[in-house]
Amino acid sequence: MRTRVESLSIAIEDQRIAGTLLSPAAKMPGVLFVHGWGGSQEQDLVRAREAAGLGCVCLTFDLRGHVATERQRETVTREDNLRDLLAAYDVLVAHPAVDPGAIALVGVSYGGYLGALLTAMRPVAWLALRVPALYKDADWDKPKRHCHIDPDLPAYRRRSLPWRDNRALAACAKFTGDVLIVESEYDDIIPHAVICSYVAAFGKVRSLTTRVIEGADHGLSTEAAQRAYTALLLNWLTEMVVGARISEVAPQVDERVAARSAVATPTPGTE
C-alpha cells in the first residue's frame, strides 16, 4: 500500500519554492466479506459500501448452498465452501485496483471459520471475525450439514481447545497480521469458550482487538446490534488502513526532514 512522496518546485512570480507532494498509491486495499451458514452476501452489502467509502475495493459473494445454489445445501462440504472462498479471494486480488499486500477478510460465524482457514493458504493483512464458529476436523469431506447433527458439537465448542487440535486454530496460530474478534453477549450458538480458543490461538499477531456487543444475539437480530457492529468494524478498518498508510509513508517523510535539516542554515532572530 505504497504512498508516493515526491519533491517538487512551485513557481511563484519569477522564483520557485520547494514543496513535497504526498499522494495515495494507485492501488487500494481489498476487503473480502464472507457470510455465515444460512446467510447471504446481502447481509454484507451495507458494510461493504461503507468500507468502499474508506477507499477500499470490496467483494461480497454467496457461498455454494445458499441463495441461487440453495439446492446444494444438503450436499455442499466445507471443502467446497473453502474453494468458494479461495476463488473469491483470487478474483479480488486480481482486480487491477487492488493492492495484493493489503487484503482484509471479514468473516461471520461459519464464514469466520472459513476465513481463518484461508489465512494458511493466501496472504491476509487484516482479519475480522464476528462470532467465529469452530468445527471438528473429522468428516471434512462429508456434507457440511453433517456437522449440525453431531450431538457432541455443543460440548466440543464449550471446551478449551489447543490450537494444535483444530485446523482453523492452527491457521490462526501462524497468522501474523492484525485481528479483530467480535462476540455477542447473548450468543446461544457460539459459546464464550470458542472465542477464548480463537484468542489463545493468535499468538503471533501484530495486534489483537476483542469486543463484545452488549445485548446482542448470534445473528444481531436488532437494529441497535447491527449498527453497533457496523460502527465497530468500520472504525477498526479505518484504523488499520489509515494506520498502514501512515506507517508506510512516515520513514520517507522523516528521511526528507532529516536531510533538509542537515543542510538548512538557521536565520538568527527567527523561530
Secondary structure, DSSP 4 states (H G I P E B T S, - for coil): --EEEEEEEEEETTEEEEEEEEEE-SSEEEEEEE--TT--GGGTHHHHHHHHTTT-EEE--PPTTSGGGGGGTTT-BHHHHHHHHHHHHHHHHHSTTEEEEEEEEEEETHHHHHHHHHTTTS--SEEEEES-----STTTTSBTHHHHT-TTHHHHHTS---GGG-HHHHHHHH--SEEEEEEETT-SSS-HHHHHHHHHH--S-SEEEEEEETT--TT--SHHHHHHHHHHHHHHHHHHHHHHHHHHHHHHHHHHHHHHHHH--PPTT--
